[in-house]
């Protein structure tokens, strides 16, 4: 099992923001944020992506929704996660 990944889960039915993002580090899940459901975003993150994988493999740039999410909302979380990962 990978130790450091960002993954998406569908929230309970009827929730305002049905996709919830978590960061799994050393077996602990840390809540990041929630957003409205978009199939391409959920499909991309449902199996998890490591922060390093997002920096190295920029296949998400081909999808405007993913690009907007990763360059916007997720970028501030990725920077702090990456700093924490290399500091400890």
N, C-alpha and C positions, 0 to 999 in steps of 0.2 A: 504494500500500500504506500502510495506517495505521501510524504509528510507535510508538504507545503503546497496547498492548492486553493484556488478560488473556484467555488462551484455555486450553481444556482439550484434552488428548490422551488417547487410550486407551493405557494402559501395555501392555507385552508380556503375552501370555496367561500366566496362572498367577500373576501378581503379586498380592500381598495387597491393595493399593489400586489398582484398575485405572484410575482417572481421575487424571491428573497435571495440575496447573495451572502455567502459565508466564506470565511477563510479558515481552513483547517491547518493547524500548526501543532505538531507533536501530539496528535490525538484530541486536541481541544478545538471546538468550533467557535469562531468569533463572528458575530453579526457585523456585516458591512453596511448594506443598504437594501432597499426594496425599490422595484420599478414596475411599470405596467407591463403586462404580458405582450411579448412579441416573439413569435415562434423562432425566428433566426437567432435571437439572443439566448433564449432558453436552450435551444439545440446546441449552440456553441459551448455553453458553460455547464450543461447538465452532467457531463462526465468529469468536469474539473479541468482547470488549466493552472499550471504553476506560474508565478510572477515572471520567472526567467523565460518561460516558454512564450509568454505574451510579448516580452521585449525582443526575443530572438526571432520568432516566427510571426511576421506581421501580415498573415493571411487575412486577418480581420479588417484590414484597410480596404478590401474589395467590397465590403458590405457597409453601406452608409450608416445603418442603425448601430452596428457593432462599433464602427469607428467613432461615432458620436458618443456612445456610452463609455468606451474605453478611454478616449481622449478627454472626456469631460468628467463624469461622476467617478469613474473607477480610477482615474489617473492619480488623484490625491491619495486614495487608499493604497495604490500600488507603490507609490513613492515611500510612504511610511512603512509598508510591509517589507519592501526591499531593504530599506535602511535597518529595520529591526533584524531582518534575516542575516545581514552581513555583520551587524554589530554583535550578535550573540551567536 
